Amino acid sequence: MIYSLLLRRRSWSPAAWLLALAAILLCSPSWAQIQLRSSLTTAGAAGPVVTTPRARVELVAQAPDGVAPGKPLWLGLAVAHQPGWHTYWKNPGDSGLPTQLQWQLPAGLSAGEIDWPVPEGIRVGPLLNYGYEGRLLLPVPITVAPDFQAPAGDALTIRLHASWLICRVECIPEEGDFELQLPVRSATATQADAFAAAQARRPTDIAGQSTASVQGERLQLRIAGLPAQLQGQPLTLYPEAPEVLQHAAIEGSDWKQAWDGAVWTADWPLSTMRGETPAQLPVVLTLAKPSADGTGPAAWRAVATVQGRWDSVPVASVSPALAAALAANAANAQPTAAAPAASSASLWFALLGGLLGGLILNLMPCVFPVLAIKIVGFSRHGQDQRAQRLSGLAYGAGVVLSFLALGGLLLALRAAGQQLGWGFQLQSPGLVAAMAALFTLLGLNLTGMFEFGQMLPSRWANAHARHPVGEAFLSGVLAVAIASPCTAPFMGASLGLAIDMPAAQALTVFAALGIGMALPFVLASWIPALVRWLPRPGAWMVTFRRAMAFPMFATVAWLVWVLGQQSGVDGAGALLLLLVVLSALVWAFTLGGKTRWLLGGFLLLLALWLGSAFGPHITRAAPASGAAPTASADGWQPWTTGRVEELTAAGTPVFVDFTAAWCVTCQVNKHTTLNRDDVRAAFAERGVTLLRADWTRRDPAITAALTALGRSGVPVYVLYAPGKPPLVMTELLSPSDVLASLKTL
């Protein structure tokens, strides 16, 4: 109904009920998740194995005596990493996350904690992580209740939802749903060797009075009870508690170890990210040089009593250098360093910026199709000035209320702890696919393939004639939906300020954005002299209407490309196939007689089957490439947390492009400015490292970095120079802007 101001009035067909059902199913943000919860499984139903491009993960069991009270029973997650990839121990070290298991067990069974095998140190640049490469089994002991009653069947259904972070240099969160049929009365021991190997890698608990004494910024460990054959040999220590010791010191000269008789001692620097002092500190020790024959225990575990207390260090949200730079910006009254409690001056600045940003938003590429439709709408009204004014006000109300709704949702989600920013809705592949389906329907309608009046019940047929104000209101809603991925000059700073304001003040900023965007259309509807240049209604409107189908299809092409960036080429291909079937379904219902019902019904069933079969390809994360995320052919490197600080500390200037595939303004800036030869030559001449922070899919780290810069959406362009505050550039970038900023280095 959005564009029915342009449509001819015709009779309506009962076939609309089937078409409406198909449109609802295909346009729903959750349609692609009907069959599978996990986007990583390779089969249509949950099973014991999940395969990703980086690992093969399997739910396994060890029950040599079946399932009965008092009998040994183990479950485990077996991980076969691809070469170069690793997952993490219970304490991941300087970065990473441990594997998480959520069990759904039959009545009478309860799962214990993961019996973690001893990890290995994994060096990534200046960081030291603890984790696993190659083949790994994470065993979990299962307790069978004394009153356990075996079921009538021969097997128990074991279900597990597991999530893990797998890294090479880049890190990818993965998850999977597993299901295993465990025989009750017969033995399960096909994985006996794997469980035995995991047991051999389990640290052996040792007795003895071990202590950890706090000495200023250091911790002195005394571990007693170690086997006599270890005395005099160097050991490697793995602390189970995160953020207590400086992990990377294990391979440096900032720590010392020695033997005091039978007691192993170590002097270790405390972490700069340490929290409160615990009462006890569990540690795992291994031989720094394992024995050649590999006999004996692999590791030993001790629990040291902590003596004394250290001063906890609050964790800053940004680096000290960036915090100082933002403070300097605040002192200079820059909008990017606004305080959380908004003063009246900052509120007025945000309102003015929002108004100007909304005005300029009408010039953004993503809003052009709606602008064209609005122009034709003026011609449709002709000389009916009252109707034209009412439509203008209704359109303005739709724009403003939509901005308020998006702003309210964003603020509510952030208050609930979600790291989100402007344009967050297009970080969902399901919503991107739904928008592509909607724009396909609109494009087909504008070409004249079908009329909505033929597909809806007769009492809806003349709704656009009876309620033109409602039509204009919905047009405003659609305009905001299309414009939401974009930010305009002044808009980014205003949104960044609004995020940290009280809710009432923040919503007034979003309202100002809406007013700015709606203002040109509302003024034109109330001042006829502004639109007298438009030709009178006539045959040209049919031609213009069909021409406007191509911006709709161009939007579909862009959305498919966005989905390809989010979910990979398989996701984009699945969406294209579904759009073809949707188009055929629409065509089928334009036919006459029984053909429309037979062919339409078949295509509807085909669309539903394809949605359930290929939906997981649309919603899953794009597979990582086989190469490490080093500099690309055009010189850009992926942004990572702490990378900017590391480079600037070494004296290297950095330019960061905060971008997203769904941000049209980002893509325009990339092709008109950042990819120009003279701009790239200027970067190279001044030794600037180029980092790209891709926000296409939700990334809390990038959201936090944007918030620290006083922004809540993309594009954002920042130049970091050693010893200087970060320079945040305008959202609509030009080569002269970049070249002028580089002259300040």
MARVOMI-329258 format. One record per residue (C-alpha): x, y, z. Coordinates in steps of 0.001 Angstrom, whole numbers, padded with zeros to 6 digits, always signed. Example, Ala and Ser with C-alpha at 12.3 -4.5 7.8 and 13.67 -1.06 7.14 Angstrom:
BEGIN
+012300-004500+007800 +013670-001060+007140 
This chain:
BEGIN
+000000+000000+000000 +002983+002304+000276 +002926+003453-003323 -000776+003217-004162 -000905+006979-004809 +000612+005988-008144 -001684+003052-008877 -004711+002750-011129 -007968+001657-009521 -009004-001835-010517 -011126-004630-009149 -009563-006884-006512 -009202-010673-006575 -009618-013285-003803 -006227-014614-004810 -004830-011878-002587 -005251-014028+000509 -002612-016524-000702 -000345-013714-001897 -000688-011918+001425 +000246-015108+003272 +003311-015570+001067 +004362-011945+001496 +004011-012154+005276 +006083-015329+005418 +008779-014092+003071 +009017-010607+004565 +009120-011707+008208 +012544-011074+009826 +012413-014549+011369 +011198-016571+008369 +014641-017865+007584 +015061-019433+011026 +012061-021799+010916 +013962-025084+010877 +017342-024564+012540 +018501-022687+015556 +022151-023162+014750 +023469-021446+011681 +026568-023625+011657 +025209-027156+011280 +025562-028791+007920 +022568-031104+008159 +018885-030274+008302 +018337-031820+011756 +020377-031642+014954 +022914-034453+015211 +026124-035233+017084 +028382-033342+014626 +028661-029662+013694 +031104-028693+010949 +032329-025186+010244 +035096-023950+007911 +037379-023820+010951 +036602-026947+012994 +034723-030218+013221 +032944-030459+016579 +031266-033634+017862 +029296-034637+020969 +030714-037981+022199 +030106-040322+025144 +031975-042875+027236 +029729-045372+029102 +031552-048755+029181 +028931-050263+031526 +025862-048593+030098 +023827-045999+032009 +023104-047005+035600 +023644-045611+039119 +027244-045951+040238 +028574-046681+036761 +031120-044392+035082 +029570-042063+032536 +031270-039255+030647 +030141-036926+027889 +032502-034736+025943 +032917-032224+023151 +035529-033374+020641 +037044-030556+018572 +039230-031073+015513 +040700-027655+014684 +041729-026733+011187 +045490-025958+010956 +046330-022602+012527 +043059-022261+014464 +042626-022607+018205 +040000-022441+020970 +040503-021454+024596 +041066-022835+028081 +038961-021883+031139 +041325-018860+031512 +041874-017678+027931 +044806-015434+028871 +045192-011942+027443 +042209-012383+025109 +039594-014907+024086 +036635-016707+025655 +036350-020238+027074 +034008-022785+025539 +030531-022792+027112 +028271-025879+027377 +024531-025858+028102 +023120-029336+028652 +019596-030722+028294 +019771-034099+030024 +017085-036689+030790 +015703-036918+034322 +018147-038566+036691 +021305-037319+034968 +023297-034235+035988 +026408-032776+034391 +029485-031564+036219 +031994-028942+035119 +034364-029396+032197 +037402-031435+033262 +039781-029102+031429 +042935-030657+029934 +046125-028704+030431 +046388-025961+027796 +049328-024639+025834 +050554-021074+025536 +049619-019444+022242 +051537-016296+021380 +049677-013699+019264 +051874-010616+018847 +052522-009144+022291 +049696-011217+023833 +049814-014665+025382 +046683-016790+025322 +045934-020228+026766 +044167-022683+024551 +044195-025713+022296 +045142-026538+018731 +044855-029765+016763 +042558-032376+018334 +040906-031765+021673 +038357-033462+023916 +036620-031543+026700 +035290-034285+029002 +032381-033690+031393 +031532-036138+034239 +027879-037180+034411 +026257-038279+037663 +023443-040845+037544 +020948-040433+040399 +020473-043468+042721 +016754-043575+041845 +017394-043413+038092 +014861-045428+036138 +015813-046579+032673 +013279-045473+030050 +011155-047890+028081 +013264-047327+024979 +016803-048448+024383 +018467-045009+024356 +018539-041638+026111 +018418-038409+024119 +021294-036112+025087 +021085-032506+023868 +023754-029822+024099 +024070-026216+022990 +027735-025265+022821 +029397-021959+021980 +033079-021384+021396 +035430-018700+020134 +037821-019956+017491 +040774-017809+016463 +043763-017736+014186 +044620-014059+014136 +041010-013073+013555 +038450-014498+015999 +035038-015912+015063 +032281-016791+017574 +030658-020114+016684 +027919-022216+018196 +026020-025415+017520 +023152-027604+018701 +024022-031263+019243 +021892-034355+019800 +023173-037814+020731 +021311-041097+021263 +023025-042799+024233 +022320-046557+024674 +021137-047395+028187 +021826-051115+028492 +024769-051585+026153 +028326-050263+026346 +029421-047061+024629 +033207-047010+024294 +034057-046067+020723 +035835-042939+022008 +037759-044723+024769 +041170-043684+023433 +040135-040020+023206 +038792-040011+026777 +041938-041780+028004 +044119-039172+026271 +042075-036358+027838 +042414-037994+031252 +046184-038150+030771 +046234-034397+030090 +044204-033633+033217 +046243-031861+035955 +046882-033975+039031 +045860-032328+042323 +048690-031987+044823 +048637-031533+048587 +050794-029145+050565 +050582-025605+051900 +050956-023347+048860 +050857-019571+049235 +050676-016463+047044 +052031-013375+048830 +051253-009888+047540 +054341-007695+047381 +053333-004344+045908 +052789-004844+042177 +054079-008409+042252 +052981-011810+043506 +055370-014288+045131 +054257-017895+044749 +055395-020861+046871 +054051-024185+045629 +054573-027177+047893 +053742-030837+047383 +055188-031281+043892 +056733-034676+043039 +060373-035080+043968 +061403-035866+040395 +060457-032308+039390 +062885-030612+041741 +065439-028480+040009 +063564-028463+036701 +061990-025336+035155 +058183-025267+035175 +055505-023390+033277 +052592-021873+035192 +048983-021386+034020 +046780-019384+036434 +043140-020536+036379 +041867-017121+037482 +041808-014533+034668 +043259-011038+034990 +045482-011763+038000 +048982-012218+036544 +050646-010753+033488 +050394-013747+031194 +052952-012587+028630 +055620-012381+031361 +055969-016165+031216 +058057-015831+028068 +059975-012744+029139 +062462-011727+031758 +059970-010003+034084 +059443-013069+036250 +061703-015453+038140 +061391-019038+039286 +063581-021097+041633 +063492-024137+043910 +063708-023710+047666 +064309-027321+048601 +061079-029152+047709 +059121-025902+047236 +058883-024260+043840 +058898-020445+043998 +058100-017746+041473 +057998-013967+041489 +055409-012706+039016 +054108-009227+038058 +050407-008605+038713 +048103-007815+035851 +047302-004171+035144 +043674-005331+034672 +043403-007099+038035 +040204-006976+040033 +039522-007698+043697 +041891-009941+045690 +040618-013547+045907 +041082-015749+048945 +042698-018508+046912 +044544-018738+043623 +044390-022064+041725 +047289-022648+039322 +048389-025405+036948 +052064-026302+036545 +053736-028268+033760 +057294-029104+032856 +058786-026391+030700 +060569-029194+028823 +058364-032340+028880 +060094-035691+029120 +060984-037328+025844 +059024-040531+026540 +055921-038585+027631 +055384-040810+030678 +053926-039621+033953 +051347-036909+034632 +051170-034026+032192 +050506-031334+034793 +049849-030641+038453 +047254-028387+040075 +047721-026481+043310 +045501-024033+045188 +047558-021275+046815 +046251-019252+049748 +046548-015530+048982 +048355-013547+051680 +047834-009786+051672 +045751-007688+049296 +046497-005837+046105 +044947-002629+044897 +042310-003445+042291 +042625-001546+039025 +039427-000191+037459 +039059-001273+033849 +038887+001763+031589 +036599+001675+028578 +039228+003381+026421 +042987+003562+026454 +044637+006317+028522 +045853+008054+025353 +042391+008110+023836 +040809+009171+027130 +043234+012089+027350 +042503+013044+023758 +038754+012980+024354 +039196+015074+027471 +041140+017605+025396 +038314+017654+022876 +035829+018307+025664 +037904+021220+026889 +037790+022665+023382 +033989+022237+023252 +034119+019560+020547 +030865+017650+020217 +032590+014259+020203 +033457+014540+023899 +030082+015467+025334 +029486+014570+028961 +026780+012036+029833 +024764+014663+031703 +023809+016994+028904 +023975+020706+029579 +021513+023057+027931 +024229+024145+025494 +024998+020578+024396 +021278+019840+024087 +020766+022835+021805 +023831+021837+019810 +022446+018316+019414 +019021+019628+018374 +020519+021989+015810 +022814+019271+014483 +019886+016868+014299 +017783+019361+012357 +020587+020088+009877 +021491+016403+009623 +017881+015494+008863 +017730+018142+006130 +020925+016875+004507 +019710+013276+004869 +017272+013998+002021 +020321+014283-000262 +021787+010919+000726 +021814+008265-002026 +019669+005878-000011 +016737+008324+000033 +016635+009187-003691 +013916+006655-004684 +011527+007978-002041 +012207+011558-003119 +011176+010655-006679 +007939+009065-005500 +007139+012125-003383 +007595+014409-006400 +005114+012345-008398 +002754+012463-005455 +002600+016252-005743 +001552+015976-009364 -001092+013475-008372 -002714+015949-006028 -002922+018578-008760 -004676+021683-007517 -006261+020062-004427 -004295+022200-002006 -006084+020970+001116 -005371+017316+000334 -001799+018202-000516 -001282+019953+002806 -002844+017098+004771 -000610+014624+002975 +002420+016756+003759 +001568+016815+007458 +000822+013091+007478 +004140+012345+005769 +005937+014524+008338 +004167+012706+011193 +005240+009351+009740 +008860+010476+009514 +009018+012002+013002 +007207+009118+014730 +009411+006583+012966 +012542+008386+014145 +011118+008428+017672 +010296+004711+017488 +013780+003793+016236 +015393+006065+018804 +013283+004668+021636 +014103+001096+020635 +017802+001896+020383 +017847+003569+023802 +015877+000717+025397 +018202-001952+024010 +021294-000037+025091 +019805+000403+028569 +019366-003382+028663 +023105-003782+028038 +023148-004245+024258 +026034-002617+022386 +024102-001087+019484 +024253+002030+017349 +022412+003798+014551 +021606+001375+011727 +021543-001599+014131 +018438-003041+012459 +020344-003810+009236 +022900-005832+011170 +020285-008638+011111 +020551-010754+007939 +016908-011786+008356 +015730-008189+008216 +017953-007458+005216 +016369-010422+003414 +012869-009235+004367 +013580-005756+002997 +014878-007276-000244 +011609-009211-000604 +009575-006071+000080 +011455-003985-002494 +011117-006789-005043 +007335-006670-004616 +007342-002881-004945 +009503-003019-008078 +007235-005597-009715 +004246-003450-008837 +005765-000337-010379 +006548-002189-013625 +002835-002960-013938 +003150-006747-013513 +000429-006654-010877 -001735-004215-008952 -002260-004464-005243 -005916-003825-006018 -006085-007254-007690 -004613-009070-004721 -006465-007737-001683 -010090-008071-000438 -012530-005641-002009 -013088-003681+001178 -009357-002906+001188 -009310-002071-002494 -010309+001562-002139 -008478+002138+001141 -005973+004412-000541 -008797+006538-001939 -010653+006693+001351 -007547+007289+003457 -004944+009271+001474 -003622+010650+004744 -002785+007130+005879 -000985+006571+002584 +001191+009621+003145 +001913+008561+006715 +003140+005146+005569 +005274+006821+002913 +007037+008709+005706 +007597+005469+007595 +009146+003887+004507 +011365+006920+003925 +012874+006510+007410 +013306+002755+006898 +015349+003404+003757 +017276+006309+005268 +018119+004545+008544 +021443+003060+007339 +022751+006525+006463 +024236+009300+008519 +024694+012830+007231 +026977+015687+008294 +026001+016999+011767 +023854+013904+012285 +026605+011673+013653 +027663+014097+016377 +024037+014690+017383 +023320+010966+017661 +026510+010472+019670 +025380+013158+022098 +021842+011794+022260 +022970+008305+023258 +024439+009631+026522 +021531+011985+027356 +018534+011217+029540 +015815+009457+027569 +013519+012487+027261 +016292+014732+025932 +017595+011988+023617 +014161+011524+022066 +013925+015255+021345 +017123+014909+019302 +015613+012033+017326 +012498+014149+016820 +014691+016985+015504 +016218+014568+012999 +012735+013608+011836 +011635+017222+011554 +014712+018061+009504 +014114+015179+007103 +010387+015909+006694 +010694+019692+006479 +011332+020055+002688 +008314+017937+001762 +006033+019598+004309 +007050+023085+003146 +006501+022126-000487 +003030+020799+000329 +002045+024085+002027 +003686+026486-000435 +002396+025706-003974 +004940+028010-005592 +007656+025497-004704 +006081+022767-006860 +004588+024671-009772 +007453+023547-011985 +006027+020015-011979 +004039+019047-015134 +000349+018311-014897 -000794+014699-014403 -000839+012727-017651 +000611+009809-019571 +004105+010731-018422 +003215+009416-014958 +002881+005844-016278 +006333+006067-017847 +007774+007674-014721 +006176+005025-012538 +007775+002209-014542 +011116+003994-014532 +010984+004141-010731 +010949+000337-010648 +014638+000340-011509 +015734+002221-008346 +013691-000372-006437 +015533-003242-008175 +018831-001416-007647 +017980-001319-003946 +017324-005082-004066 +020741-005614-005702 +022366-003562-002966 +020550-005520-000214 +021625-008840-001758 +025215-007548-001791 +024865-006525+001868 +023603-009997+002747 +026550-011479+000861 +028892-009482+003096 +027043-010749+006178 +026361-014392+005296 +028650-015193+002372 +027998-016041-001252 +025765-018986-000294 +023470-016664+001647 +023261-014202-001245 +022567-017027-003694 +019821-018457-001474 +018163-015045-001225 +018290-014546-005018 +016624-017931-005526 +013858-017041-003070 +013298-013675-004766 +012935-015418-008140 +010305-017757-006680 +008535-014804-005039 +008438-013000-008401 +007055-016130-010110 +004423-016425-007370 +003279-012862-007979 +003122-013522-011739 +001109-016711-011198 -001669-014821-009430 -002023-012463-012379 -003154-015394-014558 -006774-016369-015092 -008922-019369-014296 -007697-022403-012404 -004148-021827-013569 -003561-019124-010960 -004630-021436-008148 -002748-024527-009298 +000459-022755-010251 +000182-020249-007383 -000345-022977-004810 +002614-024962-006149 +004906-021914-006093 +003754-021003-002587 +004653-024479-001311 +007965-024255-003175 +008694-020886-001550 +007962-022285+001916 +010174-025317+001314 +013022-023221-000036 +012711-020842+002928 +013087-023703+005392 +015869-025419+003419 +018004-022394+002546 +017123-020097+005436 +020194-021121+007493 +022473-020033+004616 +020974-016536+004868 +021270-016086+008627 +024646-017675+009281 +027916-015787+009580 +030041-015538+006458 +032861-018117+006425 +036293-016705+006977 +038790-016792+004191 +041758-019061+004437 +044252-016200+004644 +045207-014349+007760 +043702-010863+008054 +046777-008992+006959 +046853-005961+004706 +044604-006351+001682 +045604-005525-001869 +044483-001913-001425 +046470-001493+001809 +043616-001753+004341 +043997-003864+007468 +041180-005054+009769 +040619-002938+012888 +041062-004733+016186 +040840-003577+019783 +044084-001963+020891 +045565-001847+017401 +045336+001948+017141 +047051+002460+020475 +049775-000021+019542 +050549+001763+016270 +050435+005315+017614 +052656+004305+020537 +055214+003239+017925 +054961+006657+016259 +052778+005556+013316 +049771+007679+012284 +046538+005724+011744 +043404+006352+009674 +040340+004317+010676 +037316+003795+008437 +034311+002747+010530 +032029+001300+007854 +029319-001256+007054 +028132-002937+003881 +024555-001735+004464 +025665+001909+004765 +025200+003484+001338 +027055+006642+002360 +030016+004471+003369 +030155+002871-000060 +029857+006240-001843 +032722+007665+000235 +034812+004572-000423 +034517+004850-004197 +034617+008640-004529 +037329+009397-001982 +039132+006564-000208 +039841+004565-003371 +041229+007531-005335 +044848+007181-006384 +045859+010621-005083 +044345+009944-001659 +045984+006545-001363 +049310+008041-002492 +048997+010735+000215 +048413+008056+002860 +051468+006120+001674 +053650+009221+001496 +053001+010054+005152 +053283+006460+006364 +049676+006239+007532 +048403+002782+008482 +044865+002200+007168 +042456+000259+009388 +038883-000693+008478 +036344-001419+011255 +033574-003421+009571 +030276-003028+011444 +028171-004946+008886 +027306-007501+011544 +026970-006586+015168 +030328-006063+016880 +030301-004786+020494 +033978-003790+020298 +033348-001494+017335 +030218-000115+019017 +032255+000721+022114 +034910+002431+019985 +032236+004522+018232 +030723+005476+021583 +034138+006563+022857 +034373+008860+019843 +030918+010325+020522 +029268+008525+017595 +026543+005903+017374 +026549+005010+013682 +028623+004820+010530 +030341+006202+008552 +032962+007619+010902 +036451+008566+009738 +039181+009207+012301 +042805+010226+011875 +045053+009362+014823 +048408+011116+015035 +050945+010276+017768 +050673+012757+020620 +047586+014516+019192 +043842+014214+019804 +041967+012041+017290 +040578+014035+014361 +036994+012971+013560 +036031+013948+009999 +032682+014681+008395 +030397+011806+007387 +030162+012927+003743 +033829+012645+002869 +035671+014411+000058 +039264+014045-001189 +040039+017607-000105 +038934+016781+003463 +041316+013842+003667 +044250+015625+002014 +043810+018657+004278 +043773+016472+007404 +046958+014690+006314 +048761+018033+006118 +048368+018336+009919 +050644+015340+010508 
